[in-house]
Amino acid sequence: MLDCILEGILDTLKVLPYLFITFIILEIMEHKLTKKNQKLLSKEKKYGPLIGGILGALPQCGFSSMVANLFSVRVISLGTLIAVFLSTSDEMLPIMISEHTNILLLLKIICFKAITGIFIGYIIDLIFKKKQKKETIKELCDHDHCHCDHDGIIISSIKHTLKIGLFILIANLLINIIILKVGEKTLSNLLLNNNILTYFISSLIGLIPNCAGSVIITELYLSNLITTGTMLAGLLTGSGIGILLLFKMNKNIKENMLILSIIYFIGVIIGILVDIII
């Protein structure tokens, strides 16, 4: 139980800098940028999936929490959000490095996830061209009952960061306790059946907003207990706490469920296709 608490605190602390930077950006956009500059930024969204897919491949999950916040106020497109979520690998990279995994294999997995994220991201943006309601930082402030107009950019950003950080901490502690009760061994056994269901199970485990999912999937793959496709099905959906923040910050529940479904089934389909082709 003590380990659960410590891991929950550590996971939360890792994300706080990303949250703070995000709210700084949002505050500046709301209060300092002119309408002309904001329109210019919106035009650059066409490069979003490309940039998101590349940056999402970096060895951390904090970036996924950042884009979840940016998407909630429509600074980035839906395709960019999907690209980041699919390319993010959470704990995969440090685990593979610690296990002295072949560098070529490691690069192949990272590049495959990034390219998949970019490709799917652009397809999503082509499909969902319809403009959606843009929530402003002011509406977020009203929802949180804060007084950002009087606090200034730095203070208001700190307030938002701490409030969201508290939410993440509580969620992390609850998830860690659930995983402790269920047991990582139980989750691992679900992936060892080597049938069509393992892709669906792996993709579902990857969605757990906690590093445990990516740790289990990566270790099973390195032990040659699951296939490459099963591994990818889980790692493609493993975006850390990005999904958790999406449901917290984006008030459109139907949209959130759609995003969750897209990520989940992309993981399943890609996993199956990889094993068929390989």
C-alpha positions, -999 to +999 in steps of 0.1 A: +000+000+000+029+024+008+043+017-026+010+025-042+009+059-024+045+067-033+040+057-070+008+078-071+026+109-057+056+104-081+035+099-112+016+131-103+048+152-097+061+141-131+030+156-148+028+189-130+055+208-151+036+199-183+003+211-168+019+243-157+034+250-191+000+242-207-019+267-186+007+293-192+002+288-229-036+290-226-035+321-204-012+339-229-034+329-258-065+342-240-051+375-227-021+384-248-025+372-284-045+393-309-073+377-329-049+379-360-023+358-342-049+333-329-061+328-365-025+323-376-021+296-350-052+279-361-039+277-397-009+258-385-031+230-373-025+212-406+010+203-393-004+192-359-006+154-365+030+154-378+044+174-349+022+155-324+032+121-337+069+130-334+068+147-300+045+120-286+072+094-292+094+110-266+100+088-235+073+103-212+036+105-208+034+141-197+030+154-232-002+134-236-016+153-206-006+186-222-024+179-255-055+167-237-057+202-221-049+220-254-076+200-272-102+208-246-099+245-258-094+235-294-058+249-297-050+216-314-071+194-337-087+160-330-062+144-353-033+159-334-047+146-301-051+111-316-016+112-331+000+120-297-021+094-279-011+066-304+026+075-305+031+079-267+047+048-251+047+057-214+072+034-197+081+012-228+113+030-237+130+031-203+121-006-197+135-017-230+166+003-225+171-012-190+167-047-205+194-039-231+169-044-260+184-043-295+185-007-304+173-014-340+142-032-326+136-003-302+138+023-330+115+002-352+088+001-325+091+039-318+090+048-355+061+025-362+040+040-334+049+076-345+041+069-381+009+052-372-001+082-350+007+106-378-011+086-405-042+081-384-041+117-371-044+131-407-072+107-415-091+117-385-087+154-394-100+147-429-130+129-415-139+154-388-136+187-406-167+201-389-159+229-365-167+223-329-175+247-300-143+261-286-142+264-249-120+293-237-097+296-207-123+319-191-149+291-193-125+268-176-119+294-149-157+298-144-160+260-140-132+259-114-146+291-096-113+309-097-105+346-104-078+345-130-085+381-142-073+394-109-045+368-103-024+373-134-010+347-158+015+330-134-007+328-103-038+316-122-017+290-140-004+277-107-039+275-093-052+255-123-021+232-122-026+225-085-063+218-089-058+194-118-028+179-100-049+171-070-074+153-093-046+133-109-032+124-075-065+110-063-071+092-095-036+077-095-040+065-059-073+048-067-060+032-099-029+019-080-050+004-053-072-013-079-042-028-097-028-039-063-061-057-055-065-072-090-028-081-092-004-075-121-001-113-124-038-116-132-035-089-159-005-107-173-023-141-174-051-125-195-026-119-223-012-154-224-040-172-242-026-164-277-060-161-294-079-133-311-091-120-277-056-111-266-055-081-290-087-067-274-074-074-239-040-059-246-056-028-261-079-025-231-050-029-206-031-002-225-059+023-219-054+021-181-043+056-172-013+043-153+022+031-162+014-005-150-003-014-183+028-005-205+051-021-180+032-054-181+029-055-219+065-046-225+079-071-200+057-099-215+069-090-250+106-090-240+100-124-224+086-137-257+053-145-241+031-124-264+033-115-301+045-083-316+009-075-326-004-081-291+024-058-278+016-030-303-022-033-296-015-024-260+013+002-265-007+021-291-035+027-266-011+034-237-012+072-234-006+074-197-029+099-180-038+116-212-072+099-214-079+107-178-072+144-183-093+144-215-124+133-195-116+158-168-110+188-191-132+182-221-169+185-211-182+167-242-186+132-229-198+118-263-168+132-280-145+117-253-161+083-257-156+085-295-119+094-290-116+065-266-132+041-290-111+053-319-079+047-300-090+013-287-101-001-320-070+013-338-049-006-313-068-038-319-068-036-357-032-026-360-022-054-336-041-080-357-027-067-390+009-067-378+007-103-367-010-113-400+017-095-421+046-106-400 
